[in-house]
Amino acid sequence: MTQRKTSADFVTAFATGWPEQEPHIMVLSLTTQKGVQDFALTKEQALLIAKTMNQTAERLAKPKAR
């Protein structure tokens, strides 16, 4: 895994939105215990993130029955 200088302690939620004045980017907001981090993404970056998340989600184990 890549060593990072900073990282989120825990991601509690995220929200996405297209800024009205900047239609060529997408803003991804990650809420952590230390506050909110906003990231501006191009269409290509957003699609790559979505593809990676989908591939990862498909590999997750099924939830255990209680």
N, CA, C and O of each residue as an XYZ file, in Angstrom:
264
protein
N       0.845     -1.182      0.000
C       0.000      0.000      0.000
C       0.884      1.238      0.000
O       1.984      1.226      0.553
N       0.408      2.282     -0.610
C       1.153      3.528     -0.712
C       1.221      4.233      0.637
O       0.216      4.326      1.343
N       2.394      4.726      0.995
C       2.532      5.539      2.199
C       1.980      6.931      1.904
O       2.285      7.515      0.864
N       1.177      7.456      2.808
C       0.584      8.778      2.620
C       0.960      9.675      3.780
O       1.072      9.223      4.919
N       1.151     10.938      3.484
C       1.488     11.893      4.533
C       0.284     12.196      5.401
O       0.420     12.407      6.606
N      -0.897     12.219      4.794
C      -2.127     12.457      5.550
C      -3.171     11.457      5.101
O      -3.149     11.008      3.955
N      -4.063     11.111      5.971
C      -5.151     10.214      5.614
C      -6.323     10.466      6.538
O      -6.171     11.053      7.609
N      -7.480     10.023      6.121
C      -8.678     10.164      6.936
C      -8.653      9.117      8.037
O      -8.284      7.968      7.793
N      -9.038      9.498      9.230
C      -9.160      8.523     10.313
C     -10.293      7.563     10.012
O     -10.176      6.357     10.227
N     -11.398      8.114      9.510
C     -12.566      7.302      9.225
C     -13.491      8.113      8.329
O     -13.809      9.258      8.652
N     -13.916      7.559      7.238
C     -14.831      8.246      6.339
C     -16.248      7.870      6.740
O     -16.615      6.696      6.736
N     -17.039      8.878      7.086
C     -18.397      8.605      7.538
C     -19.435      8.766      6.430
O     -20.501      8.154      6.496
N     -19.144      9.574      5.419
C     -20.115      9.784      4.347
C     -19.445     10.523      3.200
O     -18.389     11.133      3.366
N     -20.074     10.457      2.038
C     -19.600     11.302      0.957
C     -20.786     11.764      0.131
O     -21.831     11.114      0.085
N     -20.600     12.884     -0.508
C     -21.651     13.435     -1.358
C     -21.002     13.980     -2.616
O     -19.876     14.475     -2.572
N     -21.692     13.896     -3.719
C     -21.142     14.414     -4.966
C     -22.075     15.460     -5.541
O     -23.268     15.486     -5.237
N     -21.528     16.304     -6.356
C     -22.354     17.309     -7.008
C     -21.603     17.995     -8.121
O     -20.375     18.084     -8.087
N     -22.319     18.472     -9.091
C     -21.723     19.228    -10.185
C     -21.912     20.712     -9.896
O     -23.049     21.176     -9.813
N     -20.835     21.460     -9.742
C     -20.983     22.899     -9.488
C     -21.637     23.608    -10.674
O     -21.297     23.347    -11.828
N     -22.553     24.482    -10.385
C     -23.272     25.191    -11.451
C     -22.341     26.035    -12.312
O     -22.524     26.116    -13.526
N     -21.347     26.662    -11.696
C     -20.444     27.544    -12.438
C     -19.267     26.801    -13.070
O     -18.522     27.387    -13.856
N     -19.091     25.532    -12.743
C     -17.971     24.734    -13.251
C     -18.495     23.387    -13.759
O     -18.218     22.358    -13.143
N     -19.246     23.370    -14.867
C     -19.882     22.132    -15.319
C     -18.901     21.071    -15.811
O     -19.305     19.934    -16.054
N     -17.613     21.417    -15.963
C     -16.626     20.465    -16.469
C     -15.947     19.671    -15.348
O     -15.096     18.826    -15.622
N     -16.313     19.933    -14.091
C     -15.737     19.179    -12.981
C     -16.831     18.628    -12.070
O     -17.973     19.086    -12.102
N     -16.467     17.651    -11.270
C     -17.354     17.097    -10.262
C     -16.660     17.290     -8.927
O     -15.447     17.104     -8.826
N     -17.405     17.656     -7.912
C     -16.843     17.825     -6.579
C     -17.245     16.631     -5.721
O     -18.425     16.304     -5.598
N     -16.241     15.987     -5.131
C     -16.450     14.873     -4.220
C     -16.081     15.364     -2.832
O     -14.949     15.795     -2.613
N     -17.018     15.309     -1.887
C     -16.784     15.759     -0.518
C     -16.745     14.548      0.409
O     -17.706     13.781      0.473
N     -15.637     14.376      1.127
C     -15.495     13.298      2.093
C     -15.531     13.885      3.492
O     -14.745     14.775      3.816
N     -16.433     13.395      4.316
C     -16.557     13.856      5.690
C     -15.817     12.882      6.597
O     -16.108     11.685      6.604
N     -14.868     13.397      7.355
C     -14.095     12.564      8.273
C     -14.239     13.117      9.685
O     -14.903     14.130      9.901
N     -13.618     12.447     10.630
C     -13.637     12.935     12.013
C     -12.949     14.287     12.136
O     -13.222     15.034     13.076
N     -12.068     14.612     11.210
C     -11.318     15.863     11.280
C     -11.914     16.968     10.418
O     -11.361     18.066     10.356
N     -13.024     16.698      9.757
C     -13.636     17.725      8.929
C     -13.965     17.217      7.546
O     -14.036     16.011      7.314
N     -14.168     18.154      6.619
C     -14.569     17.819      5.258
C     -13.404     18.081      4.310
O     -12.743     19.116      4.395
N     -13.162     17.149      3.420
C     -12.169     17.300      2.366
C     -12.912     17.324      1.040
O     -13.682     16.407      0.753
N     -12.701     18.352      0.227
C     -13.340     18.452     -1.081
C     -12.310     18.196     -2.178
O     -11.180     18.678     -2.105
N     -12.709     17.436     -3.191
C     -11.836     17.095     -4.301
C     -12.541     17.446     -5.598
O     -13.707     17.097     -5.780
N     -11.852     18.133     -6.506
C     -12.388     18.445     -7.829
C     -11.887     17.377     -8.794
O     -10.687     17.110     -8.864
N     -12.810     16.767     -9.537
C     -12.473     15.680    -10.447
C     -12.928     15.993    -11.861
O     -13.981     16.597    -12.068
N     -12.124     15.577    -12.831
C     -12.558     15.653    -14.222
C     -13.516     14.493    -14.483
O     -13.646     13.592    -13.653
N     -14.174     14.515    -15.613
C     -15.091     13.435    -15.972
C     -14.348     12.105    -16.016
O     -14.856     11.096    -15.526
N     -13.148     12.093    -16.598
C     -12.372     10.860    -16.706
C     -11.992     10.331    -15.327
O     -12.065      9.125    -15.089
N     -11.589     11.208    -14.425
C     -11.240     10.790    -13.070
C     -12.458     10.234    -12.336
O     -12.366      9.213    -11.656
N     -13.593     10.908    -12.477
C     -14.818     10.461    -11.808
C     -15.233      9.079    -12.313
O     -15.631      8.226    -11.519
N     -15.143      8.850    -13.619
C     -15.511      7.558    -14.181
C     -14.542      6.462    -13.738
O     -14.970      5.333    -13.495
N     -13.257      6.765    -13.628
C     -12.278      5.784    -13.157
C     -12.543      5.415    -11.702
O     -12.462      4.243    -11.335
N     -12.858      6.406    -10.875
C     -13.188      6.138     -9.466
C     -14.433      5.257     -9.382
O     -14.463      4.290     -8.621
N     -15.461      5.594    -10.166
C     -16.697      4.800    -10.156
C     -16.427      3.364    -10.599
O     -16.955      2.424    -10.005
N     -15.612      3.189    -11.633
C     -15.279      1.845    -12.126
C     -14.533      1.057    -11.048
O     -14.835     -0.112    -10.810
N     -13.567      1.694    -10.403
C     -12.784      1.032     -9.364
C     -13.656      0.652     -8.177
O     -13.522     -0.445     -7.633
N     -14.555      1.558     -7.768
C     -15.455      1.257     -6.653
C     -16.374      0.088     -7.005
O     -16.619     -0.778     -6.164
N     -16.881      0.054     -8.227
C     -17.766     -1.025     -8.659
C     -17.024     -2.365     -8.665
O     -17.560     -3.371     -8.199
N     -15.803     -2.381     -9.187
C     -15.017     -3.614     -9.207
C     -14.723     -4.104     -7.790
O     -14.796     -5.302     -7.517
N     -14.396     -3.194     -6.906
C     -14.112     -3.555     -5.515
C     -15.365     -4.084     -4.834
O     -15.311     -5.083     -4.116
N     -16.494     -3.414     -5.056
C     -17.754     -3.844     -4.437
C     -18.141     -5.250     -4.900
O     -18.673     -6.032     -4.112
N     -17.885     -5.576     -6.153
C     -18.209     -6.907     -6.669
C     -17.384     -7.995     -5.987
O     -17.828     -9.139     -5.899
N     -16.189     -7.652     -5.505
C     -15.321     -8.636     -4.851
C     -15.600     -8.773     -3.357
O     -15.042     -9.659     -2.710
N     -16.440     -7.924     -2.804
C     -16.735     -8.011     -1.375
C     -17.487     -9.294     -1.062
O     -18.294     -9.772     -1.860
N     -17.213     -9.832      0.097
C     -17.930    -11.037      0.534
C     -19.376    -10.682      0.862
O     -19.678     -9.550      1.239
N     -20.258    -11.656      0.714
C     -21.660    -11.441      1.055
C     -21.779    -11.294      2.572
O     -21.031    -11.927      3.317
N     -22.717    -10.460      3.032
C     -22.898    -10.304      4.485
C     -23.269    -11.626      5.136
O     -23.966    -12.452      4.546
N     -22.797    -11.814      6.355
C     -23.122    -13.034      7.093
C     -24.556    -12.945      7.599
O     -25.005    -11.884      8.034
N     -25.271    -14.066      7.538
C     -26.638    -14.116      8.058
C     -26.590    -14.107      9.597
O     -25.701    -14.703     10.205
N     -27.541    -13.434     10.193
C     -27.555    -13.355     11.668
C     -28.444    -14.376     12.246
O     -28.579    -14.457     13.467
